[in-house]
Amino acid sequence: MWSKKEPIILWTTAYAPLLMLMLGGFLYRNDLLPHAIREEQLSQMLGGHIWIAEVGFLLAVLGGSLLLYRLVIVWLLRDIGKKVHSGSGGLTYAVRRFEKLPAGDYTFFLMTLLLPRLALDYSSITNFAISLLMIVFIIAVFVKTETIATCPLFFVSGYRVFKGTISAHSREEEAEDPELRREVVLLMKGRAMDLGQRYQVEPLHGSVYVIGQANKSDILD
């Protein structure tokens, strides 16, 4: 199970595109880059079409960010993924219900990712510092509230994110005591879930669990 270190790494990586754009914009607008790639030199090289360099930088940031996302999430999930998918770890549960996370759950992250970049001029050291402090504060909030389900790194990990209900008991026992069922967030790799199938489930962080096919094909009642 993750400690607080892994969510910090997760969310810091999630904001890597914004951090790179902020830093690049600050260095570029204040002529702090190497002489050969400053605005005046790039404008001369490109015949005044400086937008080509800006688009190239943006594409490089996006491509580098996707690669970084992939590498970090694979590294963070390597141990728990092996346990669940090999059947050597986790407990056996049945999935009673599952659904995709609504798009609205991702709104806060998208707003915090886009608005600082669109609203502020990063030629100012004050704006740059304020934006950096805002990102640190937002990451601290995500870590404190144990929020990782809406992190975009999972989109490039091969895992799908669901809200669901799991249980280690029979339906009869659940009817007598509904609290035997647990409302959780599930990270699953591969095919869609079968509501009658057993699964290996391992806690990841807070109410988030990694789920994989159990070794046995038993059907729960």
C-alpha positions as CSV (number, residue, x, y, z in Angstrom):
1,M,0.0,0.0,0.0
2,W,1.2,3.5,-0.9
3,S,2.5,5.9,1.7
4,K,2.3,9.7,1.2
5,K,5.4,9.7,-0.9
6,E,3.9,8.0,-3.9
7,P,0.9,10.4,-4.2
8,I,3.3,13.4,-4.0
9,I,5.3,11.9,-6.9
10,L,2.1,11.1,-8.8
11,W,0.6,14.6,-8.6
12,T,3.9,16.4,-9.1
13,T,4.3,14.4,-12.3
14,A,0.7,15.2,-13.3
15,Y,1.6,18.9,-13.2
16,A,4.8,18.5,-15.1
17,P,3.4,20.0,-18.4
18,L,2.4,23.2,-16.6
19,L,5.7,23.4,-14.7
20,M,7.7,23.0,-17.9
21,L,5.6,25.6,-19.8
22,M,5.9,28.0,-16.9
23,L,9.6,27.6,-16.6
24,G,10.1,27.7,-20.3
25,G,8.0,30.9,-20.6
26,F,9.8,32.6,-17.8
27,L,13.3,31.8,-19.2
28,Y,12.2,32.7,-22.8
29,R,10.5,36.0,-22.0
30,N,13.4,37.1,-19.8
31,D,16.2,36.2,-22.2
32,L,17.7,33.7,-19.8
33,L,18.0,30.9,-22.4
34,P,21.3,30.1,-24.2
35,H,22.1,32.8,-26.8
36,A,21.4,30.6,-29.8
37,I,17.8,29.9,-28.9
38,R,16.7,33.4,-27.6
39,E,13.8,35.1,-29.2
40,E,15.8,37.4,-31.5
41,Q,17.9,34.6,-32.9
42,L,15.0,32.2,-33.4
43,S,13.1,35.0,-35.2
44,Q,16.0,35.5,-37.6
45,M,16.4,31.8,-38.2
46,L,12.7,31.3,-38.9
47,G,12.2,34.4,-41.0
48,G,10.1,36.1,-38.4
49,H,7.8,33.1,-37.9
50,I,8.6,32.8,-34.2
51,W,5.3,30.8,-33.7
52,I,7.0,27.8,-35.3
53,A,9.5,27.6,-32.4
54,E,6.6,28.1,-29.9
55,V,4.6,25.3,-31.4
56,G,7.6,23.1,-31.5
57,F,8.3,23.7,-27.8
58,L,4.6,23.0,-27.0
59,L,4.7,19.7,-28.9
60,A,8.0,18.7,-27.2
61,V,6.4,19.4,-23.8
62,L,3.3,17.4,-24.6
63,G,5.4,14.5,-26.0
64,G,7.8,14.6,-23.1
65,S,5.0,14.8,-20.6
66,L,3.2,11.7,-22.0
67,L,6.5,9.7,-21.8
68,L,7.1,10.9,-18.3
69,Y,3.5,10.0,-17.3
70,R,4.0,6.5,-18.7
71,L,7.4,5.8,-17.0
72,V,6.3,7.2,-13.6
73,I,3.0,5.3,-13.3
74,V,4.5,2.0,-14.5
75,W,7.3,2.5,-11.9
76,L,4.8,3.3,-9.1
77,L,2.5,0.4,-9.8
78,R,5.2,-2.2,-10.6
79,D,5.1,-4.0,-7.3
80,I,1.4,-4.0,-6.5
81,G,0.6,-4.8,-10.1
82,K,2.8,-7.9,-10.0
83,K,1.1,-9.1,-6.8
84,V,-2.4,-8.7,-8.1
85,H,-2.0,-10.1,-11.6
86,S,0.2,-13.0,-10.5
87,G,-2.3,-13.9,-7.8
88,S,0.4,-13.7,-5.1
89,G,-1.1,-10.8,-3.2
90,G,-4.4,-9.2,-2.3
91,L,-7.7,-10.7,-1.0
92,T,-10.4,-12.3,-3.1
93,Y,-13.5,-10.2,-3.6
94,A,-16.6,-10.1,-5.8
95,V,-17.5,-6.9,-7.7
96,R,-21.1,-6.2,-7.1
97,R,-21.3,-2.9,-9.1
98,F,-19.0,-0.7,-11.2
99,E,-19.2,2.4,-13.3
100,K,-16.8,4.8,-14.9
101,L,-15.9,8.0,-13.1
102,P,-18.1,10.9,-14.4
103,A,-16.2,13.5,-16.5
104,G,-17.1,16.1,-13.9
105,D,-14.7,14.5,-11.4
106,Y,-11.8,15.6,-13.6
107,T,-12.9,19.2,-13.9
108,F,-10.9,20.5,-10.9
109,F,-7.6,19.1,-12.1
110,L,-8.2,20.4,-15.7
111,M,-9.0,23.9,-14.4
112,T,-5.9,24.1,-12.2
113,L,-3.8,22.8,-15.1
114,L,-5.1,25.3,-17.6
115,L,-6.1,28.5,-15.9
116,P,-2.7,29.6,-14.5
117,R,-1.1,29.2,-17.9
118,L,-3.8,31.2,-19.6
119,A,-4.3,33.9,-17.1
120,L,-0.8,34.9,-16.1
121,D,2.3,36.5,-17.7
122,Y,5.3,34.4,-16.8
123,S,7.8,37.1,-17.7
124,S,7.2,38.3,-14.1
125,I,9.1,36.6,-11.3
126,T,6.2,37.4,-9.0
127,N,3.6,35.7,-11.2
128,F,5.9,32.7,-11.6
129,A,6.4,32.4,-7.9
130,I,2.7,32.8,-7.1
131,S,1.8,30.1,-9.7
132,L,4.4,27.7,-8.3
133,L,3.1,28.2,-4.8
134,M,-0.5,27.6,-6.0
135,I,0.6,24.3,-7.6
136,V,2.4,23.2,-4.4
137,F,-0.8,24.0,-2.4
138,I,-3.0,22.1,-4.8
139,I,-0.8,19.0,-4.7
140,A,-0.8,19.2,-0.9
141,V,-4.6,19.3,-0.9
142,F,-4.7,16.2,-3.2
143,V,-2.3,14.3,-1.0
144,K,-4.0,15.4,2.3
145,T,-7.5,14.3,1.0
146,E,-6.1,11.0,-0.4
147,T,-7.3,11.9,-3.9
148,I,-5.6,10.0,-6.6
149,A,-8.5,8.5,-8.7
150,T,-8.7,11.5,-11.0
151,C,-5.0,11.7,-11.7
152,P,-4.3,11.7,-15.5
153,L,-1.3,9.3,-15.2
154,F,-3.7,6.4,-15.1
155,F,-4.9,7.1,-18.6
156,V,-1.5,6.1,-20.0
157,S,-0.9,3.2,-17.6
158,G,-3.2,0.6,-19.2
159,Y,-5.4,0.7,-16.2
160,R,-9.1,1.9,-16.3
161,V,-10.6,3.7,-13.3
162,F,-14.1,2.7,-12.0
163,K,-16.2,3.5,-9.0
164,G,-17.6,0.2,-7.6
165,T,-18.9,-2.0,-4.8
166,I,-16.9,-5.0,-3.7
167,S,-17.6,-7.7,-1.2
168,A,-15.9,-10.8,0.3
169,H,-19.2,-12.3,1.4
170,S,-22.2,-14.0,-0.1
171,R,-25.2,-12.1,-1.2
172,E,-27.2,-13.6,1.6
173,E,-24.8,-12.3,4.2
174,E,-24.8,-8.9,2.5
175,A,-28.6,-8.8,2.6
176,E,-28.5,-9.3,6.4
177,D,-25.6,-6.8,6.8
178,P,-25.3,-4.2,3.9
179,E,-22.2,-2.8,5.5
180,L,-20.3,-5.9,4.4
181,R,-20.1,-4.2,1.0
182,R,-17.5,-1.6,0.4
183,E,-17.7,1.4,-1.9
184,V,-14.3,1.9,-3.5
185,V,-12.5,3.1,-6.6
186,L,-11.1,0.3,-8.7
187,L,-8.0,0.3,-11.0
188,M,-8.3,-2.6,-13.5
189,K,-6.1,-3.6,-16.4
190,G,-7.5,-5.6,-19.3
191,R,-11.0,-6.7,-20.1
192,A,-14.3,-5.5,-18.6
193,M,-15.3,-6.8,-15.2
194,D,-17.7,-9.7,-14.7
195,L,-20.1,-9.1,-11.8
196,G,-20.1,-12.8,-10.9
197,Q,-16.3,-13.4,-11.0
198,R,-13.7,-13.5,-8.2
199,Y,-10.9,-11.0,-8.3
200,Q,-7.7,-10.3,-6.5
201,V,-8.0,-6.9,-4.8
202,E,-5.1,-5.0,-3.3
203,P,-5.4,-1.6,-1.5
204,L,-3.4,1.1,-3.1
205,H,-4.2,4.3,-1.3
206,G,-7.2,5.5,0.7
207,S,-10.3,4.0,-1.0
208,V,-8.5,3.1,-4.2
209,Y,-7.8,-0.5,-5.0
210,V,-6.0,-2.4,-7.8
211,I,-8.0,-5.3,-9.1
212,G,-6.9,-8.3,-11.2
213,Q,-8.3,-11.7,-12.3
214,A,-8.2,-14.3,-9.5
215,N,-6.5,-17.6,-10.1
216,K,-9.7,-19.5,-9.4
217,S,-12.7,-19.1,-11.7
218,D,-15.2,-19.7,-8.9
219,I,-18.5,-17.8,-9.2
220,L,-19.7,-16.2,-6.1
221,D,-23.2,-16.5,-4.9
